[in-house]
Amino acid sequence: MHVIATAGHVDHGKSALVRALTGIEPDRWDEERRRGLTIDLGYAWTTLPSGDRVAFVDVPGHQRFIGNMLAGVGPTSAVLFVVAADEGWRQQSQEHLAAVDALGIRHGLLVVTRSDLADPEPALLDARDRFAATSLGEVDAVAVSARTGEGMPALTDALERLVTGLPAPEQAGRLRLWVDRSFSIRGSGTVVTGTLATGSIAVGDELQVGDQRVRVRGLESLGEPRDRVLPVARVAVNLRGVAASEIARGDLLLTPDAWRMASVLDVRVGGRSAGDLPTHLSLHAGTAAVPVHVRPLAEDTVRLTLSTPLPLVAGDRLILRDPGAQQIVGGALVLDADPPELRRRGAAARRGAELESATGVPDLQREVERRGAMLVADAAALGIPNESDDAKVVRCGAWRVSGSALQRWAESLTRCVQQQAADEPLEPSLTIEAARLAAGVPDRALLPEVVERAGLELDQGRVWLPGVRAAMGAAERGLQELEGRLRHSPFAAPEQPDLAAAGIGPREVAAAVRAGRLLRLPDGVLLAPDAPARAMRVLAGLTQPFTLSEARQALDTTRRVAVPLLEHLDGRGWTRRVDGTHRVVVR
């Protein structure tokens, strides 16, 4: 299917033309038919002789309903532009062309209507001249009379040529369906409609609407029920899990957790110099319209702050409209949907200079380099390709990391560990979290890569200089004597007076534990690191099950040592309680 939006001044025959092409009345409301003008969006469809199916979004031409017009043309990629032969180019013709140009629509067809009432040639030549200066450029043109049928066969042929040249849609992408209508049907519940431009939608799919999760109960396209709909298509979606009053034009159906809601955008503007734009404008994207604050960055780039976040990505085209002056001021191409903050003096001008070469096509290497590191999921949500042949981008699990950032972090971490070792010989290492913060690494999962690049060591949850461990200083001799005693009597834990006499204070104990020279159990019990294994060899020789008293006697130790030691063995799964007083060795 192909979806084409109409455009043109009020009462120039857009709806009559659609009706003549399709046999369907696009005006849905009684007031529209009574007044003879389109107020809201209308829809109709037909099958061309080639078999291609075309759906038309019939937009209002009256100036009062320009917002509805922008909602209709926004999600489409082709336009059927209508000018009446007897009236020629008018005010809304110009505003509709400005909207088409702002969106960068390149595929279109000019139709001069009411050729039975006036010579169509002047209107045709005038419109073609105006088109030439816009994104439409040169387009096919046909003069018709919907009343007499004159020119209708030529229009059908021109439509065939138009749809043949339309770009193929992306069917495998994530879903972003802009809602243009929401209503309730008795027995079915909530139904929304929209133009499906990318991705696909199927019955049973779970989708996201704002903060809610909803389920697709049913689908309809061109008046027929469907199990699955592919782009490009007009689609009606029956939703379970949301009331019709909770969803309206401008809302979206999204693939869950696949989009980032952007509240700040850097864009390239067309139509006016950035410095001449009003500070407050209305941004139109898809079927949504939200107020934005405008901050110039350079001659043709500005920063937009949205009053309501939208799921926009680099490459999206927007319309900027001045609601006070009631006119379109230009189009905007999204260059960055996750731009850096502007904190320092001159930051806006520097950011403008950075964006001079931006094209709206996101580049992984450039985006990762700016951030230092980027989660794969975040890149995907921003529409940034996750694969790169650039050696400057390093893949680290769920992250993409800039090689220069890795080197910078490695150098910073080395300096910090060296400083720690010099200042605190008893604690010459940094914990993983302290190391991460010191080096500025965004996630602990990246630290092993940084440690390896720096040539440091990651051991026992700490980062060390190669071969460097705690320097015990004057306490080294006392610690060695304690280690000797524990080798001979592994369960004779030293008392506090013994430690004090050996010159071993709390800091020295902590350093020895970190270095793996002592094992600390609850209640301040200190043993050799191999004490649990040696205890197991003794306990395995006891009659099973055994009591605490039997274990204490076999280990030749005190209750003060036996209780935390046995609890330690329980915790490691080497022994197991069988009742309140007995344990067994787990074999």
Summary of the structure (lengths in Angstrom):
residues: 587
radius of gyration: 36.2
end to end distance: 68.6
largest distance: 116.0
contacts: 1966
relative contact order: 0.06
helix: 34%
strand: 29%
